Amino acid sequence: MPGRIDARLAELGITLPDVGSPVANYAPFTIAENMAFISGQATLWEGEYRYIGQVGKEISVEDAYQAARICGLNLIAHFRAACDGDLDRVRRVLRLGIFISVTPEFRDHSKVANGATDLLVEVFGDTARPARYICGAPSLPGGAAVAGEALIE
């Protein structure tokens, strides 16, 4: 019988991606007591990077929002792995970090990051409204426009 969060994902028509292997020397997540630290997740979908480039140059704010949503889907897939397959074990999303590849003139970082935050709240409810930080960078791994990491209880 699916749990409450799996039922919510089905209701929303959301299918989570498979959790791939790390692309470098790191763990996809670590657990300390009742917290899981999820490593950075980029716009990797079905084995390929989506939304490649800088926001404000090749990537629009609207597309970057969708890129952040893909990062959020990858984070939720890792939440599932960290919780031994049971997303109902996620009590809160404590922190969300979003990294955005941007031009120096770009100023709408929050609009992009909302792609991941909106998804988390849509799936988990208000307990997923995290403390959040956003960082603009000239480039990200794989050329991705957006990447995100999370801390969950």
Solvent accessible surface area in square Angstrom, and as a share of the most:
residue,aa,sasa,rsa
1,M,229,1.02
2,P,90,0.56
3,G,25,0.24
4,R,153,0.56
5,I,1,0.00
6,D,36,0.19
7,A,50,0.39
8,R,76,0.28
9,L,7,0.03
10,A,77,0.60
11,E,128,0.58
12,L,53,0.26
13,G,66,0.64
14,I,24,0.12
15,T,112,0.65
16,L,23,0.12
17,P,25,0.16
18,D,140,0.72
19,V,61,0.35
20,G,52,0.50
21,S,97,0.62
22,P,50,0.31
23,V,114,0.65
24,A,69,0.54
25,N,159,0.82
26,Y,93,0.35
27,A,47,0.36
28,P,35,0.22
29,F,52,0.22
30,T,77,0.45
31,I,97,0.49
32,A,48,0.37
33,E,169,0.76
34,N,88,0.45
35,M,64,0.28
36,A,7,0.06
37,F,78,0.33
38,I,4,0.02
39,S,31,0.20
40,G,46,0.44
41,Q,20,0.09
42,A,17,0.13
43,T,0,0.00
44,L,66,0.33
45,W,50,0.18
46,E,145,0.65
47,G,71,0.69
48,E,95,0.43
49,Y,70,0.27
50,R,83,0.30
51,Y,65,0.25
52,I,84,0.42
53,G,16,0.16
54,Q,39,0.17
55,V,0,0.00
56,G,51,0.49
57,K,141,0.60
58,E,110,0.49
59,I,16,0.08
60,S,51,0.33
61,V,37,0.21
62,E,126,0.57
63,D,64,0.33
64,A,0,0.00
65,Y,57,0.22
66,Q,79,0.35
67,A,0,0.00
68,A,0,0.00
69,R,55,0.20
70,I,23,0.12
71,C,0,0.00
72,G,0,0.00
73,L,21,0.10
74,N,12,0.06
75,L,0,0.00
76,I,0,0.00
77,A,4,0.03
78,H,11,0.05
79,F,0,0.00
80,R,74,0.27
81,A,39,0.30
82,A,5,0.04
83,C,11,0.06
84,D,123,0.64
85,G,40,0.39
86,D,63,0.33
87,L,2,0.01
88,D,54,0.28
89,R,124,0.45
90,V,11,0.06
91,R,164,0.60
92,R,123,0.45
93,V,4,0.03
94,L,39,0.19
95,R,93,0.34
96,L,0,0.00
97,G,0,0.00
98,I,0,0.00
99,F,61,0.25
100,I,0,0.00
101,S,3,0.02
102,V,15,0.09
103,T,16,0.09
104,P,115,0.72
105,E,126,0.57
106,F,19,0.08
107,R,182,0.67
108,D,55,0.29
109,H,45,0.20
110,S,58,0.37
111,K,116,0.49
112,V,0,0.00
113,A,0,0.00
114,N,53,0.27
115,G,0,0.00
116,A,0,0.00
117,T,13,0.08
118,D,62,0.32
119,L,0,0.00
120,L,0,0.00
121,V,30,0.17
122,E,62,0.28
123,V,5,0.03
124,F,17,0.07
125,G,31,0.29
126,D,101,0.52
127,T,74,0.43
128,A,0,0.00
129,R,144,0.52
130,P,18,0.11
131,A,69,0.54
132,R,77,0.28
133,Y,81,0.31
134,I,51,0.26
135,C,57,0.34
136,G,33,0.32
137,A,21,0.16
138,P,109,0.68
139,S,80,0.52
140,L,23,0.12
141,P,96,0.61
142,G,50,0.48
143,G,32,0.30
144,A,0,0.00
145,A,0,0.00
146,V,0,0.00
147,A,11,0.08
148,G,0,0.00
149,E,28,0.12
150,A,0,0.00
151,L,24,0.12
152,I,1,0.01
153,E,41,0.18
